[in-house]
Amino acid sequence: MSTFILTWDGSDTGYFRTNHENDIAATAAGRRVRGRWSFGSRRSGTAPGDLVFLLRQNTSRGIIASGRLADRVIFPAPHWAGRRDRLTYYADVLWDRVLPVSDRLPVAELLHDVPGHHWNHIFASGQRVRPPADADLARRWAQHLKDVDGDD
């Protein structure tokens, strides 16, 4: 199984506010949410069940969501911002947890706790997190969710 970073530019068009709020509520209630997310220039090398993390970029940088790839298909579709002259490549994701931006796992903590990945050099979705950083990231995210939820 592989781990990938998907990116969100932080704009409302990149992740519509109502969709984000609905996904937060659904996953907080224990439901998985099916969605699609752009996968950058990657066209292969994925498998069903691969782990994905959503990294908010620009301001308030940090991981706000995790999930699994629904299948191995990366497919072209119109650009998410409505640009008719561009196609973007997407993957279907089953989000298991989506957090408000205020509850993100900040990049500063990722730099310290998951040093094996270049957190300040992620410019597009689809970047693979290689071992051992992938396992460190999964552990750090699990701890972060416990902290957010107030579990010991």
Residue pairs with C-beta under 8 A, 6 or more apart in sequence:
1 47
1 49
1 50
1 51
2 45
2 46
2 47
2 50
2 51
2 128
2 134
3 50
3 51
3 52
3 53
3 128
3 129
3 134
3 137
3 138
4 39
4 42
4 46
4 50
4 51
4 52
4 53
4 69
4 125
4 126
4 127
4 128
4 129
5 52
5 53
5 55
5 117
5 122
5 125
5 126
5 127
5 128
5 129
6 37
6 38
6 39
6 52
6 53
6 54
6 55
6 93
6 125
6 126
7 40
7 54
7 55
7 56
7 57
7 122
7 123
7 124
7 125
8 14
8 15
8 54
8 55
8 56
8 57
8 64
9 57
9 58
10 56
10 57
10 58
10 59
10 60
10 101
13 80
13 81
13 82
14 80
14 81
19 35
20 98
22 33
23 33
23 35
23 65
23 95
23 98
24 98
24 99
24 100
26 33
26 98
27 33
27 65
27 95
27 96
27 97
27 98
28 97
32 67
32 94
32 95
32 96
33 67
33 94
33 95
33 98
34 70
34 92
34 93
34 94
34 95
35 92
35 93
35 95
36 77
36 90
36 91
36 92
36 93
37 52
37 54
37 90
37 91
37 93
37 125
38 80
38 88
38 89
38 90
38 125
39 46
39 74
39 89
39 90
39 91
39 125
39 126
40 89
40 124
40 125
40 126
40 127
41 89
41 124
41 126
42 74
42 89
42 125
42 126
43 74
43 89
44 74
45 128
46 69
46 72
46 74
46 91
47 69
47 72
48 68
48 69
48 70
48 71
48 72
49 68
49 69
50 68
50 69
51 66
51 67
51 68
51 134
51 138
52 66
52 67
52 68
52 69
52 91
52 93
53 63
53 65
53 66
53 129
53 137
53 141
54 63
54 64
54 65
54 66
54 67
54 95
54 98
55 61
55 62
55 63
55 64
55 107
55 122
56 62
56 63
56 64
56 101
56 104
57 122
60 101
60 104
61 104
61 106
61 107
62 101
62 104
62 105
62 106
62 107
62 109
62 110
63 104
63 105
63 110
63 141
63 144
64 98
64 99
64 100
64 101
64 103
64 104
64 105
65 95
65 97
65 98
65 99
66 95
66 96
66 97
66 141
67 93
67 94
67 95
67 96
67 97
68 93
68 94
68 96
69 91
69 92
69 93
69 94
70 91
70 92
70 93
70 94
71 91
71 92
73 91
73 92
74 89
74 90
74 91
75 89
75 90
75 91
76 87
76 88
76 89
76 90
77 87
77 88
77 89
77 90
78 84
78 86
78 87
78 88
79 86
79 87
79 88
80 88
97 145
99 148
103 148
105 140
105 141
105 144
107 119
107 120
109 140
109 144
110 117
110 119
110 137
110 140
111 119
111 120
113 136
113 140
114 133
114 136
114 137
114 140
115 133
115 136
116 130
116 132
116 133
116 136
117 129
117 130
117 133
117 137
129 137
146 152
